[in-house]
Amino acid sequence: FNADKCDGGICCPFVECVNDCFIKNCLSKCDSLDTIMECITCSIECEDSCAPKMTSACETAWEALDECMEKNGCEDLMDDEEIECATTHCCDELKAAFQK
């Protein structure tokens, strides 16, 4: 989920941090299949560097969202379909993580 969907929710500081890091450091590595491993490594490094912004409240909300998405098969879908599935089935969980 991208930060433009974030509206002051408990996970926004983490999500926005990861997004900024990704745009600054990883975008160029993620634009071709040749550099896919570099892209993945870079993404993980961003998550690690933003870890201090991951609060326990966000973690709880994130896990609830994750469970809901798994239960409804949303994570097997791609991009827009995944978001649509999440919005349809996991609206409360999404709001809990990303909106105030």
MMTF fields as JSON, N, C-alpha, C and O atoms, coordinates in Angstrom:
{
  "mmtfVersion": "1.0.0",
  "mmtfProducer": "UNKNOWN",
  "numBonds": 399,
  "numAtoms": 400,
  "numGroups": 100,
  "numChains": 1,
  "numModels": 1,
  "chainsPerModel": [1],
  "groupsPerChain": [100],
  "chainIdList": ["A"],
  "bondAtomList": [4, 2, 8, 6, 12, 10, 16, 14, 20, 18, 24, 22, 28, 26, 32, 30, 36, 34, 40, 38, 44, 42, 48, 46, 52, 50, 56, 54, 60, 58, 64, 62, 68, 66, 72, 70, 76, 74, 80, 78, 84, 82, 88, 86, 92, 90, 96, 94, 100, 98, 104, 102, 108, 106, 112, 110, 116, 114, 120, 118, 124, 122, 128, 126, 132, 130, 136, 134, 140, 138, 144, 142, 148, 146, 152, 150, 156, 154, 160, 158, 164, 162, 168, 166, 172, 170, 176, 174, 180, 178, 184, 182, 188, 186, 192, 190, 196, 194, 200, 198, 204, 202, 208, 206, 212, 210, 216, 214, 220, 218, 224, 222, 228, 226, 232, 230, 236, 234, 240, 238, 244, 242, 248, 246, 252, 250, 256, 254, 260, 258, 264, 262, 268, 266, 272, 270, 276, 274, 280, 278, 284, 282, 288, 286, 292, 290, 296, 294, 300, 298, 304, 302, 308, 306, 312, 310, 316, 314, 320, 318, 324, 322, 328, 326, 332, 330, 336, 334, 340, 338, 344, 342, 348, 346, 352, 350, 356, 354, 360, 358, 364, 362, 368, 366, 372, 370, 376, 374, 380, 378, 384, 382, 388, 386, 392, 390, 396, 394],
  "bondOrderList": [1, 1, 1, 1, 1, 1, 1, 1, 1, 1, 1, 1, 1, 1, 1, 1, 1, 1, 1, 1, 1, 1, 1, 1, 1, 1, 1, 1, 1, 1, 1, 1, 1, 1, 1, 1, 1, 1, 1, 1, 1, 1, 1, 1, 1, 1, 1, 1, 1, 1, 1, 1, 1, 1, 1, 1, 1, 1, 1, 1, 1, 1, 1, 1, 1, 1, 1, 1, 1, 1, 1, 1, 1, 1, 1, 1, 1, 1, 1, 1, 1, 1, 1, 1, 1, 1, 1, 1, 1, 1, 1, 1, 1, 1, 1, 1, 1, 1, 1],
  "groupList": [{"groupName": "PHE", "atomNameList": ["N", "CA", "C", "O"], "elementList": ["N", "C", "C", "O"], "formalChargeList": [0, 0, 0, 0], "bondAtomList": [1, 0, 2, 1, 3, 2], "bondOrderList": [1, 1, 2], "singleLetterCode": "F", "chemCompType": "L-PEPTIDE LINKING"}, {"groupName": "ASN", "atomNameList": ["N", "CA", "C", "O"], "elementList": ["N", "C", "C", "O"], "formalChargeList": [0, 0, 0, 0], "bondAtomList": [1, 0, 2, 1, 3, 2], "bondOrderList": [1, 1, 2], "singleLetterCode": "N", "chemCompType": "L-PEPTIDE LINKING"}, {"groupName": "ALA", "atomNameList": ["N", "CA", "C", "O"], "elementList": ["N", "C", "C", "O"], "formalChargeList": [0, 0, 0, 0], "bondAtomList": [1, 0, 2, 1, 3, 2], "bondOrderList": [1, 1, 2], "singleLetterCode": "A", "chemCompType": "L-PEPTIDE LINKING"}, {"groupName": "ASP", "atomNameList": ["N", "CA", "C", "O"], "elementList": ["N", "C", "C", "O"], "formalChargeList": [0, 0, 0, 0], "bondAtomList": [1, 0, 2, 1, 3, 2], "bondOrderList": [1, 1, 2], "singleLetterCode": "D", "chemCompType": "L-PEPTIDE LINKING"}, {"groupName": "LYS", "atomNameList": ["N", "CA", "C", "O"], "elementList": ["N", "C", "C", "O"], "formalChargeList": [0, 0, 0, 0], "bondAtomList": [1, 0, 2, 1, 3, 2], "bondOrderList": [1, 1, 2], "singleLetterCode": "K", "chemCompType": "L-PEPTIDE LINKING"}, {"groupName": "CYS", "atomNameList": ["N", "CA", "C", "O"], "elementList": ["N", "C", "C", "O"], "formalChargeList": [0, 0, 0, 0], "bondAtomList": [1, 0, 2, 1, 3, 2], "bondOrderList": [1, 1, 2], "singleLetterCode": "C", "chemCompType": "L-PEPTIDE LINKING"}, {"groupName": "GLY", "atomNameList": ["N", "CA", "C", "O"], "elementList": ["N", "C", "C", "O"], "formalChargeList": [0, 0, 0, 0], "bondAtomList": [1, 0, 2, 1, 3, 2], "bondOrderList": [1, 1, 2], "singleLetterCode": "G", "chemCompType": "PEPTIDE LINKING"}, {"groupName": "ILE", "atomNameList": ["N", "CA", "C", "O"], "elementList": ["N", "C", "C", "O"], "formalChargeList": [0, 0, 0, 0], "bondAtomList": [1, 0, 2, 1, 3, 2], "bondOrderList": [1, 1, 2], "singleLetterCode": "I", "chemCompType": "L-PEPTIDE LINKING"}, {"groupName": "PRO", "atomNameList": ["N", "CA", "C", "O"], "elementList": ["N", "C", "C", "O"], "formalChargeList": [0, 0, 0, 0], "bondAtomList": [1, 0, 2, 1, 3, 2], "bondOrderList": [1, 1, 2], "singleLetterCode": "P", "chemCompType": "L-PEPTIDE LINKING"}, {"groupName": "VAL", "atomNameList": ["N", "CA", "C", "O"], "elementList": ["N", "C", "C", "O"], "formalChargeList": [0, 0, 0, 0], "bondAtomList": [1, 0, 2, 1, 3, 2], "bondOrderList": [1, 1, 2], "singleLetterCode": "V", "chemCompType": "L-PEPTIDE LINKING"}, {"groupName": "GLU", "atomNameList": ["N", "CA", "C", "O"], "elementList": ["N", "C", "C", "O"], "formalChargeList": [0, 0, 0, 0], "bondAtomList": [1, 0, 2, 1, 3, 2], "bondOrderList": [1, 1, 2], "singleLetterCode": "E", "chemCompType": "L-PEPTIDE LINKING"}, {"groupName": "LEU", "atomNameList": ["N", "CA", "C", "O"], "elementList": ["N", "C", "C", "O"], "formalChargeList": [0, 0, 0, 0], "bondAtomList": [1, 0, 2, 1, 3, 2], "bondOrderList": [1, 1, 2], "singleLetterCode": "L", "chemCompType": "L-PEPTIDE LINKING"}, {"groupName": "SER", "atomNameList": ["N", "CA", "C", "O"], "elementList": ["N", "C", "C", "O"], "formalChargeList": [0, 0, 0, 0], "bondAtomList": [1, 0, 2, 1, 3, 2], "bondOrderList": [1, 1, 2], "singleLetterCode": "S", "chemCompType": "L-PEPTIDE LINKING"}, {"groupName": "THR", "atomNameList": ["N", "CA", "C", "O"], "elementList": ["N", "C", "C", "O"], "formalChargeList": [0, 0, 0, 0], "bondAtomList": [1, 0, 2, 1, 3, 2], "bondOrderList": [1, 1, 2], "singleLetterCode": "T", "chemCompType": "L-PEPTIDE LINKING"}, {"groupName": "MET", "atomNameList": ["N", "CA", "C", "O"], "elementList": ["N", "C", "C", "O"], "formalChargeList": [0, 0, 0, 0], "bondAtomList": [1, 0, 2, 1, 3, 2], "bondOrderList": [1, 1, 2], "singleLetterCode": "M", "chemCompType": "L-PEPTIDE LINKING"}, {"groupName": "TRP", "atomNameList": ["N", "CA", "C", "O"], "elementList": ["N", "C", "C", "O"], "formalChargeList": [0, 0, 0, 0], "bondAtomList": [1, 0, 2, 1, 3, 2], "bondOrderList": [1, 1, 2], "singleLetterCode": "W", "chemCompType": "L-PEPTIDE LINKING"}, {"groupName": "HIS", "atomNameList": ["N", "CA", "C", "O"], "elementList": ["N", "C", "C", "O"], "formalChargeList": [0, 0, 0, 0], "bondAtomList": [1, 0, 2, 1, 3, 2], "bondOrderList": [1, 1, 2], "singleLetterCode": "H", "chemCompType": "L-PEPTIDE LINKING"}, {"groupName": "GLN", "atomNameList": ["N", "CA", "C", "O"], "elementList": ["N", "C", "C", "O"], "formalChargeList": [0, 0, 0, 0], "bondAtomList": [1, 0, 2, 1, 3, 2], "bondOrderList": [1, 1, 2], "singleLetterCode": "Q", "chemCompType": "L-PEPTIDE LINKING"}],
  "groupTypeList": [0, 1, 2, 3, 4, 5, 3, 6, 6, 7, 5, 5, 8, 0, 9, 10, 5, 9, 1, 3, 5, 0, 7, 4, 1, 5, 11, 12, 4, 5, 3, 12, 11, 3, 13, 7, 14, 10, 5, 7, 13, 5, 12, 7, 10, 5, 10, 3, 12, 5, 2, 8, 4, 14, 13, 12, 2, 5, 10, 13, 2, 15, 10, 2, 11, 3, 10, 5, 14, 10, 4, 1, 6, 5, 10, 3, 11, 14, 3, 3, 10, 10, 7, 10, 5, 2, 13, 13, 16, 5, 5, 3, 10, 11, 4, 2, 2, 0, 17, 4],
  "groupIdList": [1, 2, 3, 4, 5, 6, 7, 8, 9, 10, 11, 12, 13, 14, 15, 16, 17, 18, 19, 20, 21, 22, 23, 24, 25, 26, 27, 28, 29, 30, 31, 32, 33, 34, 35, 36, 37, 38, 39, 40, 41, 42, 43, 44, 45, 46, 47, 48, 49, 50, 51, 52, 53, 54, 55, 56, 57, 58, 59, 60, 61, 62, 63, 64, 65, 66, 67, 68, 69, 70, 71, 72, 73, 74, 75, 76, 77, 78, 79, 80, 81, 82, 83, 84, 85, 86, 87, 88, 89, 90, 91, 92, 93, 94, 95, 96, 97, 98, 99, 100],
  "secStructList": [7, 7, 4, 4, 4, 7, 5, 5, 7, 6, 6, 2, 2, 2, 2, 2, 2, 2, 2, 2, 2, 0, 0, 0, 0, 0, 4, 4, 4, 4, 1, 1, 4, 4, 4, 2, 2, 2, 2, 2, 2, 2, 2, 2, 2, 2, 2, 2, 2, 2, 4, 4, 4, 7, 7, 2, 2, 2, 2, 2, 2, 2, 2, 2, 2, 2, 2, 2, 2, 2, 2, 6, 6, 4, 4, 4, 1, 7, 2, 2, 2, 2, 2, 2, 2, 2, 2, 2, 2, 7, 2, 2, 2, 2, 2, 2, 2, 2, 5, 7],
  "xCoordList": [0.845, 0.0, 0.869, 1.871, 0.499, 1.375, 0.926, -0.216, 1.855, 1.643, 0.524, -0.006, 0.155, -0.924, -2.268, -3.255, -2.294, -3.499, -3.454, -4.416, -2.347, -2.184, -2.765, -2.53, -3.541, -4.21, -4.064, -5.05, -2.813, -2.565, -2.779, -2.86, -2.871, -3.071, -1.816, -0.737, -1.963, -0.838, 0.329, 1.454, 0.089, 1.196, 1.778, 2.729, 1.216, 1.672, 3.142, 3.844, 3.634, 5.054, 5.968, 6.943, 5.647, 6.447, 6.302, 7.297, 5.065, 4.795, 5.427, 6.038, 5.283, 5.849, 7.369, 8.003, 7.953, 9.407, 9.902, 10.866, 9.241, 9.63, 9.471, 10.338, 8.366, 8.139, 9.218, 9.757, 9.535, 10.563, 11.891, 12.579, 12.241, 13.496, 13.514, 14.512, 12.398, 12.297, 12.469, 13.221, 11.769, 11.836, 13.254, 13.77, 13.878, 15.228, 16.279, 17.176, 16.174, 17.28, 17.047, 18.0, 15.795, 15.547, 14.936, 15.052, 14.29, 13.521, 14.35, 13.891, 15.577, 16.418, 16.8, 17.023, 16.876, 17.244, 16.043, 16.192, 14.841, 13.638, 12.968, 11.811, 13.701, 13.05, 13.438, 13.033, 14.228, 14.506, 14.65, 14.983, 14.398, 14.48, 15.914, 16.138, 16.886, 18.291, 18.685, 19.585, 18.008, 18.412, 17.377, 17.309, 16.58, 15.491, 15.996, 15.359, 17.129, 17.663, 18.13, 17.916, 18.76, 19.171, 17.956, 17.984, 16.894, 15.648, 15.089, 14.707, 15.039, 14.505, 15.372, 14.855, 16.681, 17.61, 17.412, 17.363, 17.297, 17.114, 15.812, 15.783, 14.749, 13.45, 13.542, 12.997, 14.242, 14.412, 15.226, 14.918, 16.272, 17.086, 16.246, 16.425, 15.325, 14.44, 13.558, 13.384, 13.004, 12.154, 12.95, 12.462, 14.189, 15.041, 15.353, 15.3, 15.68, 16.053, 14.853, 15.021, 13.647, 12.432, 11.827, 10.826, 12.425, 11.884, 11.565, 10.566, 12.377, 12.044, 10.674, 10.082, 10.175, 8.86, 7.714, 6.545, 8.057, 7.041, 6.679, 7.442, 5.54, 5.117, 4.386, 3.998, 4.202, 3.497, 2.039, 1.444, 1.466, 0.083, -0.014, -0.96, 0.967, 0.985, 1.182, 0.521, 2.084, 2.355, 1.085, 0.809, 0.321, -0.938, -1.917, -2.542, -2.05, -2.966, -2.511, -3.329, -1.201, -0.609, -0.888, -1.269, -0.691, -0.928, -2.401, -2.725, -3.288, -4.728, -5.076, -5.851, -4.499, -4.73, -4.192, -4.853, -2.981, -2.333, -3.183, -3.399, -3.66, -4.504, -5.772, -6.178, -6.392, -7.622, -7.36, -8.145, -6.258, -5.935, -5.673, -6.09, -4.979, -4.681, -5.966, -6.172, -6.827, -8.078, -8.954, -9.682, -8.88, -9.71, -8.975, -9.517, -7.736, -6.965, -6.508, -6.171, -6.49, -6.13, -4.662, -4.324, -3.786, -2.361, -1.96, -0.824, -2.884, -2.59, -2.875, -2.563, -3.466, -3.851, -2.775, -1.853, -2.91, -1.913, -2.47, -3.634, -1.63, -1.863, -3.309, -3.82, -3.963, -5.301, -6.295, -7.14, -6.188, -7.094, -6.867, -7.812, -5.591, -5.255, -5.843, -6.415, -5.7, -6.227, -7.749, -8.343, -8.37, -9.831, -10.305, -11.279, -9.618, -9.946, -9.795, -10.664, -8.697, -8.443, -9.509, -10.005, -9.859, -10.848, -12.215, -12.957, -12.539, -13.834, -13.924, -14.907, -12.898, -12.976, -12.332, -12.683, -11.398, -10.597, -10.635, -9.658, -11.768, -11.893, -11.549, -10.792, -12.098, -11.846, -10.364, -9.805, -9.737, -8.319, -7.474, -6.508, -7.844, -7.132, -7.218, -6.224, -8.444, -8.659, -7.87, -7.29, -7.849, -7.128, -5.641, -5.02, -5.081, -3.641, -3.314, -2.297, -4.164, -3.751, -4.564, -4.234, -5.61, -6.384, -6.6, -6.597, -6.79, -7.052, -8.536, -8.955],
  "yCoordList": [-1.193, 0.0, 1.227, 1.289, 2.187, 3.352, 4.445, 4.482, 5.32, 6.317, 7.292, 7.949, 7.4, 8.346, 7.834, 8.569, 6.571, 6.026, 6.234, 5.915, 6.765, 6.935, 8.262, 9.31, 8.178, 9.376, 9.483, 9.477, 9.58, 9.764, 8.525, 8.625, 7.36, 6.117, 5.686, 6.236, 4.692, 4.283, 3.692, 3.68, 3.202, 2.636, 3.63, 3.303, 4.836, 5.779, 6.185, 6.232, 6.479, 6.855, 5.779, 6.092, 4.493, 3.39, 3.287, 3.198, 3.3, 3.15, 4.303, 4.088, 5.515, 6.675, 6.628, 7.005, 6.172, 6.027, 5.021, 5.285, 3.872, 2.828, 3.351, 3.131, 4.039, 4.587, 5.579, 5.501, 6.52, 7.52, 6.847, 7.18, 5.898, 5.166, 4.429, 4.455, 3.769, 2.995, 3.904, 3.585, 5.029, 5.953, 6.498, 6.585, 6.862, 7.434, 6.407, 6.706, 5.184, 4.238, 3.028, 2.458, 2.631, 1.329, 1.411, 0.468, 2.516, 2.594, 2.215, 1.468, 2.737, 2.465, 0.984, 0.459, 0.313, -1.113, -1.998, -3.183, -1.409, -2.232, -2.077, -2.459, -1.513, -1.287, -2.306, -2.183, -3.324, -4.379, -5.714, -5.774, -6.777, -8.112, -8.477, -9.302, -7.859, -8.169, -7.802, -8.409, -6.805, -6.32, -6.659, -5.994, -7.686, -8.019, -8.341, -7.965, -9.031, -9.355, -8.086, -7.934, -7.187, -5.907, -5.131, -4.496, -5.191, -4.519, -5.073, -4.307, -6.391, -7.032, -6.685, -6.337, -6.779, -6.451, -5.015, -4.729, -4.118, -2.707, -2.494, -1.74, -3.145, -3.026, -3.483, -2.845, -4.599, -5.127, -4.151, -3.931, -3.565, -2.584, -1.374, -0.825, -0.959, 0.157, -0.202, 0.595, -1.41, -1.828, -1.865, -1.454, -2.363, -2.422, -1.028, -0.785, -0.11, 1.231, 1.984, 2.919, 1.593, 2.25, 1.521, 1.967, 0.411, -0.407, 0.384, 0.086, 1.381, 2.139, 2.823, 3.135, 3.053, 3.692, 2.687, 3.071, 1.401, 0.35, 0.194, -0.391, 0.705, 0.625, -0.691, -1.381, -1.034, -2.278, -2.17, -3.158, -0.967, -0.778, -1.022, -1.652, -0.522, -0.739, -2.216, -2.778, -2.829, -4.25, -5.086, -5.976, -4.79, -5.498, -5.277, -6.222, -4.018, -3.687, -4.353, -4.863, -4.346, -4.94, -6.438, -6.978, -7.111, -8.559, -8.886, -9.861, -8.068, -8.289, -8.149, -8.937, -7.145, -6.923, -8.102, -8.608, -8.529, -9.652, -10.917, -11.611, -11.206, -12.389, -12.315, -13.299, -11.146, -10.955, -11.168, -11.822, -10.616, -10.746, -12.21, -12.695, -12.901, -14.309, -15.132, -15.959, -14.892, -15.623, -15.445, -16.359, -14.271, -13.981, -14.166, -13.866, -14.664, -14.937, -13.691, -13.765, -12.531, -11.283, -11.25, -10.683, -11.86, -11.74, -12.573, -12.484, -13.387, -14.155, -13.345, -13.779, -12.172, -11.353, -10.306, -10.116, -9.639, -8.636, -7.224, -6.964, -6.323, -4.88, -4.435, -4.514, -3.97, -3.401, -4.416, -4.078, -5.667, -6.716, -6.973, -7.175, -6.96, -7.177, -6.056, -6.312, -4.829, -3.675, -3.732, -3.449, -4.099, -4.218, -5.286, -5.085, -6.403, -7.505, -7.037, -7.286, -6.365, -5.873, -4.868, -4.908, -3.967, -2.941, -3.568, -3.131, -4.592, -5.253, -6.064, -5.96, -6.87, -7.829, -7.354, -7.838, -6.417, -6.053, -4.558, -3.977, -3.946, -2.509, -2.008, -1.049, -2.65, -2.225, -2.317, -1.431, -3.408, -3.602, -2.555, -2.037, -2.246, -1.211, 0.134, 0.836, 0.464, 1.735, 1.798, 2.832, 0.684, 0.643, 0.942, 1.606, 0.45, 0.625, 1.976, 2.579, 2.462, 3.582, 4.865, 5.871, 4.852, 6.086, 6.368, 5.455, 7.649, 7.917, 8.026, 8.25],
  "zCoordList": [0.0, 0.0, 0.0, 0.713, -0.783, -0.844, 0.111, 0.568, 0.391, 1.437, 1.099, 1.994, -0.167, -0.48, 0.042, 0.064, 0.46, 1.08, 2.592, 3.291, 3.096, 4.523, 4.967, 4.365, 6.052, 6.522, 8.039, 8.776, 8.488, 9.902, 10.754, 11.978, 10.128, 10.875, 11.611, 11.393, 12.49, 13.328, 12.545, 13.044, 11.332, 10.549, 9.539, 8.829, 9.471, 8.452, 8.585, 7.574, 9.791, 9.867, 9.284, 8.6, 9.558, 9.027, 7.509, 6.79, 7.03, 5.591, 4.815, 3.768, 5.321, 4.625, 4.626, 3.64, 5.717, 5.801, 4.762, 4.044, 4.687, 3.728, 2.297, 1.451, 2.034, 0.688, 0.284, -0.82, 1.182, 0.879, 0.594, -0.371, 1.445, 1.289, -0.044, -0.764, -0.367, -1.601, -2.821, -3.742, -2.814, -3.953, -4.117, -5.231, -2.995, -3.06, -3.451, -4.238, -2.901, -3.009, -3.902, -4.433, -4.073, -4.709, -6.093, -6.875, -6.411, -7.645, -8.868, -9.733, -8.932, -10.102, -10.18, -11.271, -9.031, -9.017, -9.317, -9.613, -9.238, -9.362, -10.722, -10.898, -11.686, -12.98, -14.039, -15.195, -13.651, -14.629, -13.92, -12.737, -14.658, -14.079, -13.705, -12.819, -14.383, -14.105, -12.684, -12.103, -12.128, -10.812, -9.737, -8.704, -9.983, -9.061, -7.651, -6.668, -7.546, -6.218, -5.5, -4.297, -6.233, -5.646, -5.165, -4.111, -5.95, -5.622, -4.318, -3.433, -4.191, -2.987, -1.777, -0.715, -1.94, -0.852, -0.404, 0.792, -1.363, -1.062, -0.293, 0.68, -0.717, -0.039, 1.413, 2.313, 1.626, 2.984, 3.831, 5.002, 3.23, 3.949, 4.356, 5.443, 3.477, 3.816, 5.003, 5.925, 4.969, 6.086, 7.38, 8.433, 7.295, 8.488, 9.018, 10.224, 8.102, 8.554, 9.107, 9.89, 8.714, 9.206, 10.4, 10.959, 10.787, 11.878, 13.152, 13.806, 13.526, 14.747, 14.673, 15.706, 13.474, 13.322, 13.408, 13.44, 13.446, 13.562, 15.037, 15.805, 15.426, 16.821, 17.074, 16.131, 18.329, 18.634, 18.184, 17.753, 18.286, 17.822, 16.322, 15.85, 15.576, 14.131, 13.832, 12.959, 14.556, 14.326, 14.49, 13.686, 15.537, 15.796, 14.651, 14.169, 14.216, 13.119, 11.828, 11.062, 11.591, 10.393, 10.351, 9.313, 11.503, 11.574, 11.336, 10.657, 11.895, 11.697, 10.217, 9.676, 9.574, 8.144, 7.341, 6.434, 7.691, 7.033, 7.13, 6.136, 8.333, 8.553, 7.721, 7.101, 7.71, 6.952, 5.462, 4.775, 4.969, 3.538, 3.187, 2.135, 4.085, 3.852, 3.825, 2.936, 4.815, 4.944, 3.703, 3.314, 3.089, 1.921, 0.59, -0.474, 0.66, -0.552, -1.291, -2.472, -0.605, -1.287, -1.705, -2.744, -0.897, -1.204, -2.41, -2.874, -2.924, -4.138, -5.398, -6.507, -5.223, -6.37, -6.648, -5.855, -7.778, -8.145, -7.98, -8.286, -7.496, -7.45, -7.224, -6.107, -8.285, -8.15, -7.593, -6.765, -8.057, -7.578, -6.095, -5.333, -5.697, -4.291, -3.435, -2.375, -3.895, -3.161, -3.09, -2.049, -4.203, -4.235, -3.25, -2.524, -3.233, -2.329, -0.879, -0.044, -0.596, 0.759, 1.173, 2.299, 0.259, 0.559, 0.807, 1.686, 0.028, 0.161, 1.454, 2.187, 1.73, 2.828, 4.122, 5.199, 4.035, 5.208, 5.482, 5.954, 5.184, 5.306, 6.722, 6.873, 7.739, 9.12, 9.461, 10.108, 9.015, 9.299, 8.586, 9.147, 7.342, 6.585, 7.3, 7.481, 7.697, 8.39, 9.684, 10.017, 10.416, 11.688, 11.493, 12.322, 10.397, 10.17, 9.551, 9.893, 8.641, 7.798, 7.944, 7.315, 8.753, 8.92, 10.39, 11.216, 10.716, 12.127, 12.377, 13.513]
}
